[in-house]
């Protein structure tokens, strides 16, 4: 059974890596002012995912709740193909939030590498936003939780 689990984890890591390349391409094409807007959307998506019952299944339809992984990254990639900028930004933010939570505490090295790459993408997004603006967003998230 351990071999099957390992193969499933490896195939998921490969799929996430392929999807991450698309997300990174979309991130690179965004101008700085749109990246700041994306950072704000991403903060909201991360907060929403963190407050859901199963953060790694955030964005997954209820009927798919018992799959080995959720459909959130697939939904996000569909949004990434949209012509509408806001939908694309929400897709990127959703993908980052779901992939982060899905790979966060994994024991598999392939998925740990994907997690590090997701963190790099998030850091590059964070660096596009002034520090005082990030503090405002974090404080707003704490106030909403209270």
HULIN-V708547 format. One record per residue. D_LAST is the distance of its C-alpha to the last C-alpha in whole Angstrom. Layout:
BEGIN
<<D_LAST> <D_LAST>>
END
This chain:
BEGIN
<<43> <42> <44> <43> <39> <40> <42> <39> <37> <39> <39> <36> <36> <39> <37> <34> <36> <38> <35> <33> <37> <36> <32> <34> <37> <34> <32> <35> <37> <34> <34> <32> <30> <29> <28> <26> <25> <24> <22> <20> <20> <20> <17> <15> <18> <16> <13> <14> <17> <14> <12> <16> <18> <20> <19> <23> <24> <21> <24> <26> <27> <27> <31> <31> <28> <31> <32> <32> <30> <28> <30> <27> <29> <32> <30> <29> <32> <33> <31> <32> <36> <35> <37> <34> <32> <28> <29> <30> <27> <25> <27> <27> <23> <23> <26> <25> <21> <23> <26> <24> <22> <26> <27> <25> <26> <30> <33> <35> <36> <37> <33> <32> <34> <32> <29> <30> <32> <28> <27> <30> <29> <25> <27> <29> <27> <24> <27> <28> <25> <25> <23> <21> <20> <19> <17> <16> <14> <13> <11> <10> <9> <6> <5> <5> <4> <0>>
END
